[in-house]
Amino acid sequence: VTGDATISSGLRVGSGSTTTTGKIEATNDVVAFASDKRLKENVEPITDALIKIGKIRGVSYNWNQLAENIAGYDRKERMVGVFAQDVLEVLPEAVKPAPFDNKDGISTSGEDYMTVQYEKIVPLLIESIKELKQRVEELESGSSS
């Protein structure tokens, strides 16, 4: 398809190239993978979640000239996000090659640009909240004695 396309029933992407050029917008849910416990093995809890979260910087930014040149990103649009390098250090499972620089898992530029799968940060956030909850409960029970 060249130009805009409207898909009235569904779009399935599963074979062939896994990269898409351009923006994908949806007015309904986007569903991927599975979360069912019965489909998982080698399950390990995320430990030291607060320490890991402390190493990830949340930032607001604009794309630079390089990003505009190599990926077509809009330098005028204000964005929020994290640095893939920070996430790679504490949760490497959430970092993948940037789609504009990836062909079959190989960096096309040789620069190995990265992106973050933000939804994969959610389990780390959940475990961080649980660690904070436990600390609060310990403080509250200590002050009532």
C-alpha positions in Angstrom: 0.0 0.0 0.0 1.3 3.4 -0.9 -0.2 6.3 1.1 -2.8 6.0 3.8 -4.8 2.8 4.3 -7.8 2.0 6.4 -8.2 -1.5 7.6 -11.8 -2.1 8.7 -11.5 -5.5 10.3 -8.0 -6.5 11.4 -4.3 -6.4 10.6 -2.1 -9.3 11.3 1.7 -9.0 11.1 3.5 -12.2 11.6 5.6 -13.4 8.7 8.2 -11.7 6.6 9.7 -8.4 7.7 9.0 -7.3 11.3 9.8 -3.7 10.8 7.3 -1.0 9.8 8.2 2.4 8.4 6.0 5.2 9.8 3.6 5.6 12.6 1.0 3.0 13.5 -2.1 4.4 15.2 -4.9 2.3 16.7 -8.3 3.3 18.1 -8.6 0.0 19.9 -6.3 -2.4 21.8 -3.0 -3.7 20.3 -2.4 -7.2 21.5 0.9 -9.1 21.3 2.5 -12.1 22.8 0.9 -14.0 25.8 0.9 -13.5 29.5 -0.5 -16.9 30.5 1.4 -18.5 33.4 0.9 -21.9 31.8 3.1 -20.9 28.8 6.2 -19.8 30.8 9.2 -21.6 32.3 12.4 -20.6 34.0 10.4 -18.0 35.9 12.5 -15.8 38.2 11.3 -12.9 40.3 12.7 -9.4 39.5 14.9 -8.5 42.5 16.3 -5.2 43.6 13.7 -3.4 41.6 14.1 -0.1 43.4 17.9 -0.1 42.8 17.2 -0.9 39.1 14.6 1.8 38.8 17.0 4.3 40.4 19.4 3.7 37.4 16.8 4.7 34.8 16.4 8.3 34.0 13.1 9.6 32.9 13.6 12.6 30.6 11.9 15.1 28.3 13.7 15.9 25.1 13.7 16.8 21.4 15.2 14.6 18.7 18.5 15.9 17.5 19.7 16.6 13.9 21.1 13.1 13.6 17.8 11.5 14.5 16.0 13.6 12.0 18.5 12.8 9.3 18.7 9.0 9.8 15.2 8.2 11.0 13.1 11.1 10.0 12.1 12.0 13.5 10.4 15.4 14.1 12.9 17.7 15.9 10.1 20.1 16.9 7.9 17.6 18.8 8.6 17.4 22.6 9.0 13.9 23.7 9.3 12.0 27.0 11.1 8.7 27.5 14.2 6.9 28.9 17.6 6.1 27.6 18.0 2.6 26.1 21.5 2.5 27.6 20.1 3.0 31.1 17.5 0.2 30.6 20.0 -2.1 29.0 22.1 -2.0 32.2 19.2 -3.1 34.5 16.6 -4.8 32.2 18.3 -5.9 28.9 15.1 -7.9 28.0 13.4 -4.6 27.3 16.0 -3.3 24.8 15.9 -4.1 21.1 17.6 -2.8 18.0 16.0 0.4 16.7 13.6 -0.4 13.9 15.1 2.1 11.5 18.5 0.6 12.0 17.6 -3.1 11.9 17.4 -5.6 9.1 17.1 -9.2 10.2 18.7 -8.4 13.6 21.7 -6.6 12.0 22.5 -2.9 12.4 22.2 -1.4 8.9 24.3 1.6 10.0 26.8 -0.3 12.0 26.0 2.0 14.9 23.7 -0.4 16.8 21.0 2.1 17.6 18.6 0.8 20.3 15.0 1.2 21.4 13.1 0.4 24.5 10.0 -1.8 24.6 8.3 0.3 27.3 5.6 -2.3 28.1 8.4 -4.6 29.3 9.4 -2.0 32.0 6.0 -2.5 33.7 7.0 -5.6 35.6 10.0 -3.7 37.0 7.6 -0.9 38.1 5.3 -3.4 39.7 8.1 -5.0 41.7 9.3 -1.5 42.7 5.9 -0.6 44.0 5.8 -3.8 46.0 9.2 -3.1 47.5 8.0 0.4 48.5 4.8 -1.0 50.0 6.8 -3.4 52.1 9.1 -0.6 53.4 6.1 1.6 54.2 4.4 -1.3 56.1 7.6 -1.9 58.0 7.9 1.8 59.0 4.2 1.9 60.0 4.4 -1.2 62.1 7.6 0.1 63.8 6.1 3.4 64.7 3.0 1.9 66.3 4.9 -0.2 68.8 
